[in-house]
């Protein structure tokens, strides 16, 4: 069963699925980004809600 993490790429934050046997870090690298929140989140909705709660770095100016 897969689980979910939050990754940041050039396109911004996104929820990514980590395959069985995989790691959060491997998933971030595969997507060309960095791991922001390793969770683990058991479902997409939970990870998405957590992502929406994250502060927007651009609005901190």
C-alpha positions as CSV (number, residue, x, y, z in Angstrom):
1,X,0.0,0.0,0.0
2,X,1.3,3.4,-0.9
3,X,1.5,6.5,1.3
4,X,1.8,10.2,0.6
5,X,4.2,13.0,1.1
6,X,4.5,16.7,0.1
7,X,7.1,17.7,-2.4
8,X,8.1,21.0,-3.9
9,X,9.2,21.2,-7.5
10,X,9.7,24.1,-9.9
11,X,5.9,24.1,-10.3
12,X,5.2,24.5,-6.6
13,X,4.0,22.2,-3.8
14,X,2.3,18.9,-4.7
15,X,1.2,15.7,-3.1
16,X,3.2,12.6,-4.2
17,X,2.5,8.9,-3.8
18,X,5.3,6.8,-2.4
19,X,5.3,3.3,-3.8
20,X,5.6,0.2,-1.6
21,X,9.3,-0.2,-0.7
22,X,10.1,3.3,-1.8
23,X,11.2,6.2,0.4
24,X,10.0,9.8,0.6
25,X,13.4,11.1,-0.5
26,X,13.4,8.8,-3.6
27,X,10.0,10.1,-4.6
28,X,11.1,13.7,-4.3
29,X,14.2,13.0,-6.4
30,X,12.2,11.1,-9.0
31,X,9.9,14.2,-9.3
32,X,12.9,16.6,-9.6
33,X,12.0,18.3,-6.3
34,X,12.7,18.4,-2.6
35,X,10.9,16.8,0.2
36,X,8.9,19.3,2.2
37,X,6.8,17.1,4.5
38,X,7.6,13.4,4.8
39,X,4.2,12.6,6.4
40,X,3.5,9.8,6.1
41,X,0.0,10.5,5.1
42,X,-2.3,7.5,4.7
43,X,-4.4,9.0,1.9
44,X,-4.2,11.8,-0.7
45,X,-6.9,14.0,1.0
46,X,-5.0,14.0,4.3
47,X,-1.8,15.1,2.6
48,X,-3.6,17.7,0.5
49,X,-5.2,19.2,3.5
50,X,-1.8,19.4,5.2
51,X,-0.3,21.0,2.1
52,X,-3.0,23.7,2.2
53,X,-2.2,24.5,5.8
54,X,1.5,25.3,4.9
55,X,2.5,28.9,4.9
56,X,3.1,30.5,1.6
57,X,6.7,31.6,1.4
58,X,6.0,34.2,-1.2
59,X,3.5,36.0,1.1
60,X,6.0,36.4,3.9
61,X,7.7,39.4,2.2
